[in-house]
Amino acid sequence: MPAPVARAAAPLNACGYDVAGTSVNLRSGPSTSRASLGHLTRGDLVDVDREESGWCRVTLSERSRSGMRAGIVGWVAERYLTPSACMQLD
């Protein structure tokens, strides 16, 4: 199971988050009853700016493997996200 996303009291991961599921709905709001905007797949990179009741508001960092454009904003259940590792270039 992926590590849970940091709560509002702690800083969010500055390096973004990787999608950890094989076909994860990007939703219009923080609920399974909200419309799906499309699907994210394992390895898609997102930035998280808000967490609410087990859901994270995300922005797609780059074009998704399923073809969604970079910059689209939606909601993903936090259990499908894992913090990305930061890379340091010397």
N, CA, C and O atoms as CSV, one atom per row, in Angstrom:
chain,resi,resn,atom,element,x,y,z
A,1,MET,N,N,0.845,-1.175,0.000
A,1,MET,CA,C,0.000,0.000,0.000
A,1,MET,C,C,0.892,1.239,0.000
A,1,MET,O,O,1.834,1.302,0.789
A,2,PRO,N,N,0.626,2.234,-0.863
A,2,PRO,CA,C,1.441,3.442,-0.890
A,2,PRO,C,C,1.339,4.223,0.415
A,2,PRO,O,O,0.342,4.147,1.133
A,3,ALA,N,N,2.402,4.977,0.701
A,3,ALA,CA,C,2.395,5.825,1.896
A,3,ALA,C,C,1.333,6.905,1.746
A,3,ALA,O,O,1.130,7.420,0.646
A,4,PRO,N,N,0.650,7.259,2.834
A,4,PRO,CA,C,-0.377,8.297,2.742
A,4,PRO,C,C,0.233,9.659,2.450
A,4,PRO,O,O,1.378,9.927,2.813
A,5,VAL,N,N,-0.530,10.505,1.803
A,5,VAL,CA,C,-0.108,11.857,1.477
A,5,VAL,C,C,-0.094,12.686,2.757
A,5,VAL,O,O,-0.943,12.503,3.629
A,6,ALA,N,N,0.866,13.593,2.866
A,6,ALA,CA,C,0.966,14.454,4.045
A,6,ALA,C,C,-0.298,15.288,4.216
A,6,ALA,O,O,-0.883,15.739,3.232
A,7,ARG,N,N,-0.712,15.490,5.430
A,7,ARG,CA,C,-1.884,16.310,5.752
A,7,ARG,C,C,-1.527,17.783,5.642
A,7,ARG,O,O,-0.355,18.128,5.498
A,8,ALA,N,N,-2.517,18.644,5.708
A,8,ALA,CA,C,-2.329,20.084,5.558
A,8,ALA,C,C,-1.350,20.664,6.572
A,8,ALA,O,O,-0.681,21.654,6.273
A,9,ALA,N,N,-1.249,20.076,7.759
A,9,ALA,CA,C,-0.353,20.597,8.783
A,9,ALA,C,C,1.114,20.380,8.409
A,9,ALA,O,O,1.982,21.109,8.891
A,10,ALA,N,N,1.402,19.409,7.574
A,10,ALA,CA,C,2.763,19.130,7.140
A,10,ALA,C,C,2.910,19.581,5.680
A,10,ALA,O,O,1.928,19.609,4.939
A,11,PRO,N,N,4.130,19.933,5.270
A,11,PRO,CA,C,4.309,20.370,3.886
A,11,PRO,C,C,4.082,19.215,2.919
A,11,PRO,O,O,4.426,18.071,3.215
A,12,LEU,N,N,3.502,19.521,1.767
A,12,LEU,CA,C,3.322,18.516,0.726
A,12,LEU,C,C,4.664,18.271,0.050
A,12,LEU,O,O,5.558,19.115,0.122
A,13,ASN,N,N,4.812,17.139,-0.596
A,13,ASN,CA,C,6.056,16.787,-1.268
A,13,ASN,C,C,6.320,17.753,-2.423
A,13,ASN,O,O,5.528,17.818,-3.363
A,14,ALA,N,N,7.409,18.495,-2.365
A,14,ALA,CA,C,7.740,19.491,-3.382
A,14,ALA,C,C,8.094,18.851,-4.726
A,14,ALA,O,O,8.073,19.526,-5.755
A,15,CYS,N,N,8.416,17.567,-4.726
A,15,CYS,CA,C,8.803,16.891,-5.972
A,15,CYS,C,C,7.618,16.243,-6.675
A,15,CYS,O,O,7.789,15.614,-7.720
A,16,GLY,N,N,6.442,16.383,-6.129
A,16,GLY,CA,C,5.257,15.819,-6.750
A,16,GLY,C,C,4.974,14.403,-6.289
A,16,GLY,O,O,5.606,13.883,-5.369
A,17,TYR,N,N,4.007,13.798,-6.955
A,17,TYR,CA,C,3.550,12.451,-6.608
A,17,TYR,C,C,3.389,11.624,-7.872
A,17,TYR,O,O,3.006,12.136,-8.923
A,18,ASP,N,N,3.683,10.347,-7.754
A,18,ASP,CA,C,3.465,9.402,-8.846
A,18,ASP,C,C,2.131,8.706,-8.634
A,18,ASP,O,O,1.751,8.403,-7.503
A,19,VAL,N,N,1.428,8.457,-9.719
A,19,VAL,CA,C,0.206,7.664,-9.651
A,19,VAL,C,C,0.623,6.216,-9.465
A,19,VAL,O,O,1.476,5.714,-10.197
A,20,ALA,N,N,0.024,5.540,-8.487
A,20,ALA,CA,C,0.434,4.187,-8.129
A,20,ALA,C,C,-0.540,3.117,-8.616
A,20,ALA,O,O,-0.296,1.930,-8.399
A,21,GLY,N,N,-1.617,3.497,-9.257
A,21,GLY,CA,C,-2.590,2.524,-9.753
A,21,GLY,C,C,-2.488,2.358,-11.256
A,21,GLY,O,O,-1.899,3.201,-11.934
A,22,THR,N,N,-3.052,1.288,-11.784
A,22,THR,CA,C,-2.967,1.033,-13.219
A,22,THR,C,C,-3.986,1.821,-14.032
A,22,THR,O,O,-3.731,2.130,-15.196
A,23,SER,N,N,-5.120,2.150,-13.455
A,23,SER,CA,C,-6.131,2.971,-14.129
A,23,SER,C,C,-6.917,3.709,-13.049
A,23,SER,O,O,-7.853,3.171,-12.458
A,24,VAL,N,N,-6.513,4.951,-12.808
A,24,VAL,CA,C,-7.056,5.739,-11.707
A,24,VAL,C,C,-7.896,6.876,-12.278
A,24,VAL,O,O,-7.435,7.632,-13.133
A,25,ASN,N,N,-9.122,6.987,-11.802
A,25,ASN,CA,C,-9.990,8.076,-12.252
A,25,ASN,C,C,-9.510,9.413,-11.719
A,25,ASN,O,O,-9.212,9.543,-10.531
A,26,LEU,N,N,-9.435,10.404,-12.593
A,26,LEU,CA,C,-9.246,11.792,-12.198
A,26,LEU,C,C,-10.650,12.364,-12.148
A,26,LEU,O,O,-11.334,12.419,-13.171
A,27,ARG,N,N,-11.089,12.789,-10.973
A,27,ARG,CA,C,-12.480,13.189,-10.766
A,27,ARG,C,C,-12.634,14.704,-10.695
A,27,ARG,O,O,-11.678,15.424,-10.408
A,28,SER,N,N,-13.851,15.178,-10.962
A,28,SER,CA,C,-14.142,16.610,-10.921
A,28,SER,C,C,-14.283,17.129,-9.490
A,28,SER,O,O,-14.291,18.343,-9.282
A,29,GLY,N,N,-14.393,16.258,-8.520
A,29,GLY,CA,C,-14.496,16.622,-7.114
A,29,GLY,C,C,-14.076,15.461,-6.243
A,29,GLY,O,O,-13.838,14.364,-6.747
A,30,PRO,N,N,-13.981,15.683,-4.941
A,30,PRO,CA,C,-13.463,14.664,-4.021
A,30,PRO,C,C,-14.487,13.607,-3.611
A,30,PRO,O,O,-14.856,13.512,-2.440
A,31,SER,N,N,-14.942,12.815,-4.584
A,31,SER,CA,C,-15.919,11.764,-4.308
A,31,SER,C,C,-16.030,10.861,-5.529
A,31,SER,O,O,-15.851,11.315,-6.659
A,32,THR,N,N,-16.326,9.579,-5.304
A,32,THR,CA,C,-16.549,8.666,-6.435
A,32,THR,C,C,-17.837,8.995,-7.176
A,32,THR,O,O,-18.045,8.525,-8.294
A,33,SER,N,N,-18.699,9.795,-6.568
A,33,SER,CA,C,-19.939,10.183,-7.250
A,33,SER,C,C,-19.717,11.348,-8.216
A,33,SER,O,O,-20.615,11.683,-8.988
A,34,ARG,N,N,-18.546,11.963,-8.186
A,34,ARG,CA,C,-18.237,13.061,-9.106
A,34,ARG,C,C,-17.783,12.498,-10.439
A,34,ARG,O,O,-17.258,11.387,-10.503
A,35,ALA,N,N,-17.984,13.257,-11.501
A,35,ALA,CA,C,-17.667,12.812,-12.863
A,35,ALA,C,C,-16.170,12.536,-13.030
A,35,ALA,O,O,-15.325,13.216,-12.448
A,36,SER,N,N,-15.872,11.526,-13.837
A,36,SER,CA,C,-14.487,11.231,-14.191
A,36,SER,C,C,-14.068,12.148,-15.339
A,36,SER,O,O,-14.792,12.295,-16.324
A,37,LEU,N,N,-12.903,12.757,-15.201
A,37,LEU,CA,C,-12.351,13.619,-16.250
A,37,LEU,C,C,-11.457,12.819,-17.193
A,37,LEU,O,O,-11.083,13.304,-18.261
A,38,GLY,N,N,-11.121,11.613,-16.803
A,38,GLY,CA,C,-10.238,10.749,-17.571
A,38,GLY,C,C,-9.507,9.809,-16.631
A,38,GLY,O,O,-9.810,9.737,-15.440
A,39,HIS,N,N,-8.545,9.093,-17.180
A,39,HIS,CA,C,-7.805,8.108,-16.390
A,39,HIS,C,C,-6.321,8.434,-16.355
A,39,HIS,O,O,-5.727,8.843,-17.353
A,40,LEU,N,N,-5.741,8.241,-15.179
A,40,LEU,CA,C,-4.297,8.324,-14.999
A,40,LEU,C,C,-3.775,6.903,-14.863
A,40,LEU,O,O,-4.506,6.003,-14.451
A,41,THR,N,N,-2.509,6.705,-15.211
A,41,THR,CA,C,-1.918,5.373,-15.106
A,41,THR,C,C,-0.632,5.434,-14.292
A,41,THR,O,O,-0.065,6.503,-14.064
A,42,ARG,N,N,-0.190,4.259,-13.861
A,42,ARG,CA,C,1.015,4.144,-13.042
A,42,ARG,C,C,2.157,4.942,-13.676
A,42,ARG,O,O,2.456,4.801,-14.862
A,43,GLY,N,N,2.787,5.787,-12.847
A,43,GLY,CA,C,3.930,6.571,-13.313
A,43,GLY,C,C,3.591,7.975,-13.775
A,43,GLY,O,O,4.494,8.798,-13.931
A,44,ASP,N,N,2.302,8.282,-14.003
A,44,ASP,CA,C,1.950,9.672,-14.324
A,44,ASP,C,C,2.330,10.536,-13.127
A,44,ASP,O,O,2.183,10.110,-11.982
A,45,LEU,N,N,2.817,11.744,-13.385
A,45,LEU,CA,C,3.292,12.632,-12.334
A,45,LEU,C,C,2.297,13.765,-12.113
A,45,LEU,O,O,1.857,14.416,-13.061
A,46,VAL,N,N,1.949,13.991,-10.848
A,46,VAL,CA,C,1.011,15.059,-10.491
A,46,VAL,C,C,1.578,15.875,-9.331
A,46,VAL,O,O,2.409,15.394,-8.560
A,47,ASP,N,N,1.113,17.114,-9.226
A,47,ASP,CA,C,1.393,17.958,-8.070
A,47,ASP,C,C,0.123,18.012,-7.235
A,47,ASP,O,O,-0.979,18.080,-7.779
A,48,VAL,N,N,0.275,17.981,-5.914
A,48,VAL,CA,C,-0.859,18.039,-4.999
A,48,VAL,C,C,-0.843,19.387,-4.293
A,48,VAL,O,O,0.185,19.800,-3.758
A,49,ASP,N,N,-1.987,20.074,-4.292
A,49,ASP,CA,C,-2.037,21.351,-3.581
A,49,ASP,C,C,-3.047,21.354,-2.437
A,49,ASP,O,O,-3.128,22.320,-1.678
A,50,ARG,N,N,-3.822,20.266,-2.315
A,50,ARG,CA,C,-4.842,20.237,-1.268
A,50,ARG,C,C,-5.259,18.792,-0.989
A,50,ARG,O,O,-5.310,17.964,-1.898
A,51,GLU,N,N,-5.557,18.501,0.281
A,51,GLU,CA,C,-6.055,17.182,0.684
A,51,GLU,C,C,-7.345,17.393,1.447
A,51,GLU,O,O,-7.454,18.292,2.282
A,52,GLU,N,N,-8.327,16.544,1.146
A,52,GLU,CA,C,-9.635,16.661,1.794
A,52,GLU,C,C,-10.266,15.282,1.934
A,52,GLU,O,O,-10.623,14.656,0.936
A,53,SER,N,N,-10.403,14.815,3.151
A,53,SER,CA,C,-11.102,13.557,3.453
A,53,SER,C,C,-10.630,12.386,2.606
A,53,SER,O,O,-11.447,11.643,2.061
A,54,GLY,N,N,-9.319,12.217,2.493
A,54,GLY,CA,C,-8.780,11.084,1.745
A,54,GLY,C,C,-8.666,11.316,0.246
A,54,GLY,O,O,-8.344,10.394,-0.504
A,55,TRP,N,N,-8.925,12.531,-0.190
A,55,TRP,CA,C,-8.816,12.896,-1.609
A,55,TRP,C,C,-7.792,14.009,-1.763
A,55,TRP,O,O,-7.637,14.836,-0.864
A,56,CYS,N,N,-7.091,14.039,-2.890
A,56,CYS,CA,C,-6.106,15.080,-3.159
A,56,CYS,C,C,-6.467,15.806,-4.443
A,56,CYS,O,O,-6.787,15.183,-5.455
A,57,ARG,N,N,-6.409,17.146,-4.387
A,57,ARG,CA,C,-6.583,17.924,-5.618
A,57,ARG,C,C,-5.227,17.968,-6.296
A,57,ARG,O,O,-4.238,18.393,-5.698
A,58,VAL,N,N,-5.182,17.531,-7.536
A,58,VAL,CA,C,-3.922,17.382,-8.255
A,58,VAL,C,C,-3.940,18.173,-9.556
A,58,VAL,O,O,-4.993,18.467,-10.122
A,59,THR,N,N,-2.738,18.505,-10.007
A,59,THR,CA,C,-2.528,19.087,-11.323
A,59,THR,C,C,-1.589,18.153,-12.064
A,59,THR,O,O,-0.524,17.810,-11.550
A,60,LEU,N,N,-1.964,17.743,-13.249
A,60,LEU,CA,C,-1.139,16.841,-14.049
A,60,LEU,C,C,0.107,17.596,-14.505
A,60,LEU,O,O,-0.007,18.619,-15.179
A,61,SER,N,N,1.288,17.109,-14.149
A,61,SER,CA,C,2.552,17.799,-14.410
A,61,SER,C,C,2.981,17.730,-15.868
A,61,SER,O,O,3.599,18.663,-16.381
A,62,GLU,N,N,2.661,16.646,-16.526
A,62,GLU,CA,C,3.017,16.461,-17.933
A,62,GLU,C,C,1.937,15.621,-18.580
A,62,GLU,O,O,1.109,15.027,-17.888
A,63,ARG,N,N,1.938,15.565,-19.905
A,63,ARG,CA,C,0.909,14.785,-20.610
A,63,ARG,C,C,0.860,13.371,-20.029
A,63,ARG,O,O,1.896,12.735,-19.832
A,64,SER,N,N,-0.346,12.891,-19.759
A,64,SER,CA,C,-0.486,11.552,-19.171
A,64,SER,C,C,-0.274,10.478,-20.230
A,64,SER,O,O,-0.350,10.745,-21.429
A,65,ARG,N,N,-0.013,9.288,-19.779
A,65,ARG,CA,C,0.142,8.158,-20.695
A,65,ARG,C,C,-1.155,7.850,-21.441
A,65,ARG,O,O,-1.140,7.259,-22.521
A,66,SER,N,N,-2.294,8.266,-20.837
A,66,SER,CA,C,-3.586,8.043,-21.488
A,66,SER,C,C,-3.960,9.189,-22.442
A,66,SER,O,O,-4.982,9.126,-23.125
A,67,GLY,N,N,-3.120,10.240,-22.482
A,67,GLY,CA,C,-3.332,11.321,-23.434
A,67,GLY,C,C,-3.912,12.612,-22.879
A,67,GLY,O,O,-4.114,13.564,-23.633
A,68,MET,N,N,-4.185,12.669,-21.574
A,68,MET,CA,C,-4.702,13.918,-21.000
A,68,MET,C,C,-3.599,14.967,-21.003
A,68,MET,O,O,-2.430,14.653,-20.781
A,69,ARG,N,N,-3.979,16.206,-21.254
A,69,ARG,CA,C,-3.008,17.295,-21.366
A,69,ARG,C,C,-2.430,17.690,-20.006
A,69,ARG,O,O,-3.089,17.565,-18.974
A,70,ALA,N,N,-1.201,18.162,-20.029
A,70,ALA,CA,C,-0.568,18.695,-18.822
A,70,ALA,C,C,-1.362,19.896,-18.335
A,70,ALA,O,O,-1.904,20.657,-19.136
A,71,GLY,N,N,-1.429,20.064,-17.026
A,71,GLY,CA,C,-2.097,21.212,-16.440
A,71,GLY,C,C,-3.542,20.980,-16.041
A,71,GLY,O,O,-4.131,21.824,-15.366
A,72,ILE,N,N,-4.136,19.853,-16.442
A,72,ILE,CA,C,-5.516,19.572,-16.059
A,72,ILE,C,C,-5.574,19.354,-14.543
A,72,ILE,O,O,-4.687,18.729,-13.963
A,73,VAL,N,N,-6.619,19.874,-13.919
A,73,VAL,CA,C,-6.776,19.792,-12.466
A,73,VAL,C,C,-7.974,18.908,-12.133
A,73,VAL,O,O,-9.029,19.024,-12.756
A,74,GLY,N,N,-7.810,18.035,-11.163
A,74,GLY,CA,C,-8.897,17.164,-10.724
A,74,GLY,C,C,-8.554,16.557,-9.374
A,74,GLY,O,O,-7.607,16.981,-8.713
A,75,TRP,N,N,-9.322,15.575,-8.978
A,75,TRP,CA,C,-9.181,14.936,-7.669
A,75,TRP,C,C,-8.887,13.446,-7.830
A,75,TRP,O,O,-9.445,12.775,-8.698
A,76,VAL,N,N,-7.990,12.943,-6.966
A,76,VAL,CA,C,-7.604,11.532,-6.955
A,76,VAL,C,C,-7.627,11.056,-5.509
A,76,VAL,O,O,-7.215,11.786,-4.607
A,77,ALA,N,N,-8.108,9.829,-5.283
A,77,ALA,CA,C,-8.050,9.245,-3.939
A,77,ALA,C,C,-6.581,9.111,-3.538
A,77,ALA,O,O,-5.765,8.601,-4.307
A,78,GLU,N,N,-6.249,9.573,-2.326
A,78,GLU,CA,C,-4.846,9.618,-1.903
A,78,GLU,C,C,-4.175,8.253,-1.881
A,78,GLU,O,O,-2.952,8.180,-2.000
A,79,ARG,N,N,-4.928,7.177,-1.735
A,79,ARG,CA,C,-4.311,5.842,-1.688
A,79,ARG,C,C,-3.661,5.463,-3.011
A,79,ARG,O,O,-2.881,4.512,-3.063
A,80,TYR,N,N,-3.970,6.197,-4.089
A,80,TYR,CA,C,-3.379,5.920,-5.398
A,80,TYR,C,C,-2.173,6.791,-5.708
A,80,TYR,O,O,-1.679,6.783,-6.836
A,81,LEU,N,N,-1.690,7.548,-4.717
A,81,LEU,CA,C,-0.537,8.426,-4.933
A,81,LEU,C,C,0.606,8.029,-4.018
A,81,LEU,O,O,0.391,7.621,-2.877
A,82,THR,N,N,1.820,8.152,-4.528
A,82,THR,CA,C,3.012,7.911,-3.736
A,82,THR,C,C,3.991,9.055,-3.991
A,82,THR,O,O,4.142,9.474,-5.138
A,83,PRO,N,N,4.663,9.577,-2.955
A,83,PRO,CA,C,5.576,10.709,-3.145
A,83,PRO,C,C,6.706,10.367,-4.127
A,83,PRO,O,O,7.297,9.289,-4.061
A,84,SER,N,N,6.988,11.296,-5.027
A,84,SER,CA,C,8.115,11.137,-5.952
A,84,SER,C,C,9.428,11.423,-5.228
A,84,SER,O,O,9.467,12.213,-4.285
A,85,ALA,N,N,10.473,10.789,-5.665
A,85,ALA,CA,C,11.796,11.053,-5.106
A,85,ALA,C,C,12.382,12.278,-5.796
A,85,ALA,O,O,12.312,12.406,-7.018
A,86,CYS,N,N,12.959,13.171,-5.008
A,86,CYS,CA,C,13.616,14.356,-5.563
A,86,CYS,C,C,14.995,13.962,-6.084
A,86,CYS,O,O,15.697,13.150,-5.481
A,87,MET,N,N,15.361,14.547,-7.202
A,87,MET,CA,C,16.696,14.303,-7.764
A,87,MET,C,C,17.526,15.560,-7.587
A,87,MET,O,O,17.046,16.670,-7.818
A,88,GLN,N,N,18.774,15.381,-7.178
A,88,GLN,CA,C,19.686,16.505,-7.030
A,88,GLN,C,C,20.733,16.411,-8.124
A,88,GLN,O,O,21.405,15.390,-8.264
A,89,LEU,N,N,20.870,17.472,-8.897
A,89,LEU,CA,C,21.892,17.518,-9.942
A,89,LEU,C,C,23.066,18.334,-9.426
A,89,LEU,O,O,22.894,19.458,-8.954
A,90,ASP,N,N,24.251,17.766,-9.517
A,90,ASP,CA,C,25.453,18.474,-9.055
A,90,ASP,C,C,26.084,19.242,-10.178
A,90,ASP,O,O,27.105,19.900,-9.979
